[in-house]
Amino acid sequence: MTTKRFRPNLIHIYLHPEEDKFIKDYAEQNFVTVSELVRGWIHETMKREGYEINEPSLPENSITNKGVK
């Protein structure tokens, strides 16, 4: 069983068709999802405004760290 990130809120926005096409094309060209693109923009804005963001990291275990020093 995998653990999922805790994200309690969903934001729903309405976009003009040109905005929707732009953001989907931009995300695809940069090999990210629209969600990752928007979250990245939010994180950059928060950092610029002085907020500290603590992203969860993968748990360390002996399998993923074999041979890595």
Secondary structure, 3 states (H helix, E strand, C coil): CCCCCCCCCCCCCCCCHHHHHHHHHHHHHCCCCHHHHHHHHHHHHHHHCCCCCCCCCCCCCCCCCCCCC
